[in-house]
Amino acid sequence: MPEVICTTVYQFPELSDVAKEKARSWYRELGPHDDWWDAVYEDFERICEILGIRLKTTPVRLMGGGTRAKPCIWFSGFWNQGDGACFEGYWSHAKGAAACIRDYAPTDATLHGIVDRLQAIQRRNFYQLAAEVSHRGRYYHEYTMSVDVTRDSPTWQPPTDDAEEIVTEALRDLARWLYRQLQAEYDHLTSDEAIEEGIIVNEYTFTEGGRRFG
C-alpha cells in the first residue's frame, strides 16, 4: 500500500556550510552548460578578423536538417599535459590592425604584442606576406598548427629569412591566448560563486544534509 512520507527541504541559503559544500559538489558534477565556450569563440573570431585571419570552416549538421559552417577552432583541457587550443585559417595583411586591436582590447598587452610583430614583419616584406594555418595530428594545442608562409611578390622575392619563424610564433601565441581565455571562462563557470548562482536561480531544493531533493 502506498505511503506518504513528509520531509523538510531547504533552499541553498538555508543549508549549513557542510551541506552547502555537498550541494555545490552535486551541481559542479553536472558541468557547465553545453557550448559554454561560445562567447569566447565569438570574441576570438572578432580578434582574428581584426588581425587579418580568415578562419577555415567545416560543415556541421543541424538537428532540424541542413548544415551550418563552423569555424575551425578546437581545444582540449584543462587537466592533462598537452592540452591546449588551435585553429585553422588564412592570414594576410590587415590595414590598421594595430589601432583596431587596441580599440577592441585596450588593456590586453598580449594581443598588442602579437599584432605589432605581425605588422612589423609585413612591413619588412612590403605587406606581401600571407600564411595558411592547418591542424595536424589528433591533439589540440599550438604545436599541432602547421604554418606555411608565402610572399606574393611581383618580382618573385622570397620572404625574409625571419618571416616564417616570426609569423608562426605569433600565431601560436594567439592560440595560447585563446586557451587562457577558455580556461578563465571555465574556471569562472565552475567557481563557487557561479555554482551558487546557478543553484539559486534554478530554485533547487535539498535535504538538510545537502543531498539534492526533487
N, C-alpha and C positions, 0 to 999 in steps of 0.2 A: 504494500500500500504506500502511495507517495507520502513523503513527509515534507513539511515546510520548515526550513531552517533559517533562522534570522541571524544575521551577522552585521556588525558595525563596519562600515567602510569609511575611508578617510581620503580627503584631498591631500595633495602633496604637501602644502604648507603645514598641515596638521600633524605630520609624521614626526617621530623622533629623529635625531641625527643619524642613528644607526639604520633606521627604516628608510630614511631618505637615500642613504647610500645604496641600499639594496634596490630601491625603485630606480635610481639613476642607472645602476648596472643593467637592470632589465631593459630600460629604454635604449641605452647605448648599444646593447647587443642587436637591436633592430637595425642599427646602422643608419647613416644619412639617407635621405630620400633619393630615389633614382635620379640619375643625371644631375647630381648635386654640383658637378663641375661646370655646368652650362655657363654660368656668369663669368667664370674665369676664362673659359674658351672664347666667349664673346669679346671680352677685353683683349685677349691675345690676338684675335682676328683683326681687331681695330689697330692694334700696335703693328702687326705685320703689314697692314695696308699703308700705314704711315711710313714704315721703313722700306717700302718698295717690294714686299714679298707677296706674291700671289700664291696662296695655298692651293695645293692639289686637292682634289675632291674624289670621293668614292661613293657610288650609289648605295643607299640604304633603303631596304624595302619597308613600306609603311603598313601598319596593321589593316588599314582600310583599302589597301591596294595601291599600286603605283610606287614610285620611289622618290627620294629626295637626295640632293647632293650633300654629303657630309664632309667637312674639311678633314684633311689627313693630319690629325693631331692625336697622339697617343701618350699614355703614361702607365706606369705600374708603381705600386707603392702602398704603404710607406715603411715597410718593415725589413726589407731584405737588401743586402749589398747588391748593387747593380740595378736597383730601382731608379727610375728617372722619367724624363719626358723627351719626346722628339716630335718632329713634324716634317712634312714634305712640301716642297713648293719651288717657286721660281723667283729669284731675286734680281733686281736691276736698279739702276739709279732712280731715286725719288727726289725730285727737286723740293727743296725746303724742308726736308725730313727732320733736320736738327732742330729747327724752330718749332715745327709741328709737334714733335715728341715732347719738347719742353713745355709746350702749351697744354698738351694732353696729360702729361705726368710730370708736373713741375718739380717734385721732390725726389724722383727716382733716379739716383745717380748712376745706377747700373744701366738703365736704358739710355741715359745720356751718353755714357761711355761707349756703348755698342754703336749707336748712330754716329758718333764722332769718328770712330775707327772706320766704319763703312764709308762715310763721306770722304775721309782723308785718302783712303786707298782708291776711291773713284777719281778723286782729283788728280792723283798721280798717274792715272790711266785715262785721263781726258774723258771721264764719265762714260767709258765704253765697256765696263765690266758687266758681266751677268753670271749667274750661277744657278745650277739646278741642285736641289737638295732631295736626296732619296733615302728611304729607310732600308736598312739591310739587317737580316737576321730575325730572330724570334723574340729578342728582348727590346725594351724601350728605354733608351737613355741617349744622352748626347753623342756618345761614341758609336751608336748604331746609325748615325746620319752620315751619308756619303755626300760630299760637296764637290761638284765639278764646276770649276771656274773657267770662264772663257772671256775673250775680248773681241768685240765687234769693231775692228779697226779697218778703215778703208784702205790702209797701206799694209795690212796683214801683220801689224805689230803684235807680238805676243804680250800677255800680261806681264807686269813687272815681276821680278823673282819672288817678292814677298807677298804678292796678291793672294795666292791660294791659301797660304797659312793664315793671313790676317782675316780674310773673309770666312774661312772655315771656323776659326776660333771665335769670331764674333757671333756667328750663327749658332754655334754650340753654347756660347754664353747665354744666348737668347733662350735656348731650350732649358738651360739650368735655371734661368729666371722663371720660366713657366712652371717648372717643377716646384720651386719655392712658393709660388703663388698658390698652386694646388694644395701643397702641404699646409700652408697657412689657413686656407679655406676649410680643409678637412679638420684641422686642429680646432678651429673656431666652432664648427658644427658639432664636434664631439666634446666640447668643453662643458664643464658643469653648468655654467650659466645658460648655454644654448639648450642643453638637455632639460634643465628645469623649465625653461620657457616652453619647450615642446610638450612636456607633460602637462603643464598647467593649461596651455591653450587648448589641448585636446581633452581636457577635463577627465583624465584617467583617475580611477579610484583604486585604493589599495587596502589591504588588511593592516592591522596595527603593526605587524612586523615588516611591512614594506612589500609584501607579495601582491602582484597585480590581481585585481578582482573586477570581474565584469567583462 
